[in-house]
Amino acid sequence: TFGDHLEELRVRIMRAAAAVLLGMVAGWHFREQLFAWLLRPLEIAWFCRARSGCTVQGVYDWMLHGDRFRATRAAAQEALRANPGGFPVDPQVHFPDPTSAFISYLKIAAIGGFVLALPVVFYQLWAFIAPGLYDREKKLIMPFVLFSTLFFVGGALFGYHFVFPVGYEWFLGFGGTVAGTQVKVVPTIMMDEYLSFTSQMLLAFGVVFQLPLFVFFLSLAGIVTWQQLLKFGRYFTVIAFIVAAVLTPTPDMFSQIMLGLPLVGLYFVAVFMAFLFGPKKARKWRSTTDADGPATAAQKPPPPAKPAAPPVMKLTPVAKPLG
């Protein structure tokens, strides 16, 4: 019944929330390290603004090799302080009241706890959907949990390494000395706002990279076939670059291509997975008209069976006794 489904959903949500809370305990002990990790894109973007620009390849190299960035920054800081431009040399984040820093660290612990609890969260999600699946599809729950976690973490790391530093550098570019004046536009970045924006972007990239599993699930359920997905590929390519233009904050084409190409690649990976594991035809009971044209006689549902005729009672005459 509907009430049973609501009760099942409540239980699954409570178990996932308990896992996140346990992860928060571990995240709180590593809050400083997590905050330093979250600040690295901003730190690199700030340094690029202070030195009046960096190459995109250099930014990516610094994100992947923190020791190289620290060495480059240490060598350049003295010269930047000796000849300051219109942008502050040292990066800063602020909090407006005594409790804000504490709340921000709680958010950092929550981010870490959510990442640690991802396998449990995805398991509870797929376990809630499992009663509506066939037996052979239920066996794929654990692989779905594993790959859901990997794709989510991979998407978040992709955005963190390749999109965030370039985007932050572009946003910080609106600071500095206003042309024709002595007025300086100085960024005042608040801890809470920075964490909220960064966590939302991490979540967005993680969800977008769930695309292969979503498409594969549709194919496994017989809703679509790999042939239909392949035909839709040209349209998805356009959709992927539109999504990339929305998610990447910078107007340059390079950042949009860096996100759009992986989305297209992930889509065709999902098509290949559907080809290997999904049904070759859509479910038998589908609409009589679809993208492939009218359904054939083999695809149409059979007519309802005629009700069986009631049994006929035969009356046997009984001879009356004589006399």
C-alpha positions in Angstrom: 0.0 0.0 0.0 0.9 3.6 -0.2 1.4 3.8 3.5 3.8 0.9 3.4 5.9 2.7 0.8 6.1 5.8 2.9 7.2 3.8 5.9 9.9 2.1 3.8 11.0 5.5 2.5 11.2 6.9 6.1 13.3 3.9 7.2 15.7 4.3 4.3 16.1 8.0 4.9 16.8 7.5 8.6 19.5 4.9 7.9 21.1 7.2 5.3 21.0 10.1 7.8 22.5 8.0 10.5 25.4 7.1 8.2 26.0 10.8 7.3 26.0 11.7 11.0 28.6 9.0 11.8 30.7 10.4 8.8 30.4 13.9 10.3 32.1 12.7 13.4 35.1 11.6 11.4 34.9 14.7 9.2 35.1 17.0 12.3 38.4 15.5 13.3 39.8 16.4 9.8 38.0 19.7 9.4 41.3 21.7 9.0 42.6 19.4 6.3 39.2 19.4 4.5 39.0 23.2 4.6 42.5 23.5 3.2 41.5 21.1 0.4 38.4 23.1 -0.4 40.4 26.3 -0.4 43.0 25.2 -2.9 41.1 26.3 -6.0 40.5 29.7 -4.5 44.1 30.0 -3.4 45.4 29.3 -6.9 42.9 31.6 -8.5 43.8 34.4 -6.0 47.5 34.0 -6.8 46.8 34.2 -10.5 44.9 37.4 -10.1 47.7 38.9 -7.9 50.3 38.2 -10.6 47.9 39.4 -13.4 47.0 36.1 -14.9 48.1 32.4 -15.4 47.8 29.9 -18.2 45.0 27.3 -18.0 47.6 24.5 -18.3 49.6 26.0 -15.4 46.5 26.2 -13.2 45.7 22.5 -13.9 49.2 21.5 -13.1 49.2 23.4 -9.8 45.9 21.7 -8.9 47.3 18.3 -9.5 50.7 19.1 -7.9 50.4 21.2 -4.8 54.1 21.2 -4.1 54.8 22.9 -7.4 52.2 25.6 -6.6 53.7 26.3 -3.2 57.2 26.6 -4.6 56.1 29.0 -7.4 54.1 31.1 -5.0 57.0 31.3 -2.5 59.3 32.5 -5.2 56.9 35.1 -6.5 55.5 36.6 -3.3 58.4 38.8 -2.4 58.3 40.4 -5.9 54.5 40.8 -5.7 54.8 42.6 -2.3 57.5 44.8 -3.6 55.4 45.9 -6.6 51.8 45.5 -5.6 49.2 45.8 -8.2 45.5 46.6 -7.7 44.8 43.2 -6.2 45.8 41.9 -2.7 48.7 39.5 -2.6 47.6 37.3 0.3 44.3 35.4 0.0 41.7 35.9 2.8 38.4 34.6 3.9 36.2 36.2 6.5 33.4 35.5 8.9 31.0 38.1 10.2 30.3 37.0 13.7 31.9 34.8 16.4 29.7 31.8 15.6 30.0 31.8 11.8 33.4 30.1 11.8 32.1 27.3 14.0 29.0 26.8 11.8 31.2 26.8 8.7 33.4 24.1 10.2 30.2 22.1 10.9 29.4 22.4 7.2 32.8 21.2 6.3 32.4 18.2 8.6 29.0 17.6 6.9 30.5 17.6 3.5 33.1 15.1 4.6 30.5 12.9 6.3 28.3 12.9 3.2 31.2 11.7 1.0 32.1 9.0 3.5 28.5 7.8 3.7 27.9 7.8 -0.1 28.0 4.0 -0.3 25.3 3.7 2.4 23.2 6.5 0.8 23.3 4.9 -2.6 22.5 1.5 -1.2 19.5 2.8 0.6 18.3 4.5 -2.6 18.7 1.4 -4.7 17.2 -0.9 -2.0 14.1 1.3 -2.0 13.7 0.9 -5.7 14.6 -2.8 -5.7 11.0 -4.2 -4.9 9.9 -2.9 -8.3 12.7 -4.7 -10.2 12.9 -8.2 -11.6 15.1 -10.8 -9.9 18.0 -10.5 -12.3 17.9 -6.7 -11.9 18.0 -7.0 -8.1 21.3 -8.8 -8.4 22.9 -5.6 -9.8 22.2 -3.5 -6.7 25.7 -3.8 -5.3 27.4 -3.0 -8.7 25.1 0.0 -8.9 26.1 1.1 -5.5 29.8 0.8 -6.3 29.6 2.6 -9.6 27.3 5.3 -8.3 29.8 6.1 -5.6 32.8 6.1 -8.1 31.0 8.3 -10.7 29.8 10.8 -8.0 33.3 11.1 -6.5 34.8 11.3 -10.0 32.4 14.0 -11.1 33.1 16.1 -8.0 36.9 15.7 -8.4 36.6 16.6 -12.1 34.9 19.9 -11.2 37.3 20.6 -8.4 40.4 20.1 -10.4 39.5 21.5 -13.8 36.5 23.9 -13.5 36.7 25.5 -10.0 40.1 27.2 -10.2 39.5 28.6 -13.7 36.0 29.8 -12.7 37.2 31.4 -9.5 40.0 33.2 -11.3 37.5 34.6 -13.7 35.2 35.9 -11.0 38.1 37.4 -9.0 39.1 39.2 -12.2 36.4 41.8 -11.5 38.5 43.0 -8.6 41.5 45.3 -8.7 41.9 49.0 -9.5 39.1 50.6 -11.5 40.4 52.0 -14.7 41.0 55.8 -14.6 40.7 56.0 -10.8 42.6 55.2 -7.7 39.7 53.1 -6.3 40.3 49.5 -5.6 37.7 46.8 -5.8 38.8 44.3 -3.2 37.1 40.9 -2.7 35.7 40.1 0.7 35.0 36.3 0.6 32.9 35.0 3.5 33.6 31.4 4.7 29.9 30.4 4.8 29.1 31.7 1.3 32.3 30.2 -0.2 31.5 26.8 1.3 27.9 26.9 0.2 28.8 27.7 -3.4 31.6 25.2 -3.5 29.5 22.4 -2.0 26.6 23.1 -4.4 29.0 22.9 -7.4 30.6 19.7 -6.1 27.1 18.2 -5.7 26.1 19.4 -9.2 29.1 17.8 -10.9 28.6 14.6 -8.9 25.0 14.3 -10.0 25.8 15.0 -13.6 28.3 12.2 -13.7 25.6 9.8 -12.7 24.4 9.9 -16.3 25.8 6.6 -17.4 24.1 4.7 -14.6 20.8 6.5 -15.2 20.8 5.7 -18.9 21.9 2.1 -18.2 19.1 1.7 -15.7 16.6 2.9 -18.3 17.9 0.3 -20.8 18.0 -2.5 -18.2 14.3 -1.8 -17.4 13.5 -2.1 -21.1 12.3 1.5 -21.3 14.8 2.3 -24.1 17.1 0.2 -26.2 20.7 0.8 -27.2 19.6 1.6 -30.7 17.3 4.4 -29.5 20.1 5.7 -27.3 22.5 5.7 -30.2 20.0 7.6 -32.4 19.5 10.2 -29.6 23.3 10.7 -29.3 23.4 13.7 -31.7 20.7 15.5 -29.7 22.4 14.7 -26.4 25.7 16.2 -27.7 23.9 19.5 -28.0 22.3 19.1 -24.6 25.6 18.2 -23.0 27.3 21.4 -24.2 24.3 23.5 -23.1 24.6 21.9 -19.6 28.3 22.6 -19.7 27.7 26.3 -20.5 25.4 26.5 -17.5 27.6 24.8 -15.0 30.9 26.4 -16.0 31.0 30.0 -14.7 33.5 31.3 -17.2 32.5 32.4 -20.7 35.5 30.8 -22.4 35.0 27.9 -24.7 37.9 25.9 -23.2 36.1 25.3 -19.9 32.9 24.4 -21.6 34.6 21.9 -23.8 36.4 20.4 -20.8 33.0 19.6 -19.2 31.0 18.9 -22.4 33.4 16.3 -23.8 33.3 14.1 -20.7 29.5 14.2 -20.6 29.3 13.1 -24.2 31.9 10.4 -23.6 30.0 9.2 -20.5 26.8 9.0 -22.5 28.3 6.7 -25.2 29.8 4.6 -22.4 26.3 4.1 -21.2 25.1 3.2 -24.7 27.9 0.6 -24.9 26.8 -0.8 -21.5 23.2 -0.9 -22.7 24.4 -2.8 -25.7 26.3 -5.4 -23.6 23.8 -5.9 -20.8 20.5 -4.4 -21.7 17.7 -6.1 -23.6 18.0 -5.8 -27.4 14.4 -4.8 -27.7 12.1 -2.7 -25.6 9.6 -4.3 -23.3 6.9 -6.3 -25.1 4.1 -4.2 -23.7 4.8 -0.8 -25.1 2.7 1.7 -26.9 1.5 0.9 -30.4 3.3 3.9 -31.7 6.8 5.1 -30.8 9.9 6.6 -32.3 10.6 3.4 -34.3 7.2 3.5 -36.0 4.0 1.5 -35.5 4.4 -1.6 -33.4 4.4 -4.9 -35.2 2.0 -7.7 -34.4 4.6 -9.4 -32.3 5.0 -6.2 -30.2 1.3 -5.6 -29.6 -0.2 -7.1 -26.5 -2.4 -10.1 -27.1 -6.1 -9.7 -27.0 -7.7 -10.5 -23.6 -8.6 -14.1 -23.2 -12.3 -15.0 -23.6 -14.0 -16.1 -20.4 -14.5 -19.8 -20.2 -18.0 -21.0 -20.9 -19.9 -22.2 -17.8 -20.1 -26.0 -17.6 -23.2 -27.5 -19.1 -25.3 -29.6 -16.7 -26.8 -32.7 -18.3 -30.0 -34.0 -16.9 -30.4 -37.8 -16.8 -33.9 -39.1 -16.5 -34.5 -41.3 -13.5 -37.0 -44.2 -13.9 -39.7 -44.3 -11.5 -40.2 -47.5 -9.5 -43.2 -49.6 -10.5 -46.0 -50.1 -8.2 
